[in-house]
Amino acid sequence: METLKKLFPLSWKYTKDVSNFIVGIIIQAVASILAGAVISLATMLVNWIPAVGGLLAWLIGIVGSLVGLYFLAGIVIQILVFTKVIKD
């Protein structure tokens, strides 16, 4: 449990009441959208490099997928903590 608290600190921070819970989910969703936009822009810019653009775009795509998965897991864990399925 301590490892989850260290990996997903926002999931435990915003679980006091309903309004705090909603703010936490909105923060994680907006962060995910912003990270996706930055990674998408980086992928488009890297594609202009002739020799290694495709490989770099592929690697950036993998990183982008992992970032999206991290935020999704954070939201799911926050919901589980709020509903007391996961104990503090």
Phi, psi and omega in degrees: 000323179296326178295318177297321179295326179284323182283326183233070185293328181291335181293333178262340185286324187251060180227021184284312179216181187295316181294321177296320178298316180294320178299318179298318179293320179296319179299315181292323179293317179294320178298321178295318179295316179295317178296320178296321179293317179295318180292323177296317177297318178297321179296318179294321180290323181291331181296345179281346178283121189295312191281314188241014184299317181295318179293316179295321178297322178295315179294320177295325176297321177295315178299318178298320178295319179294322178295316177298319178295324177298313181292323177296316178297322178298319179293318179297316179296321178298319178296318180293323177291318181296321181274006176066023173286320173259125181276151176292000000 
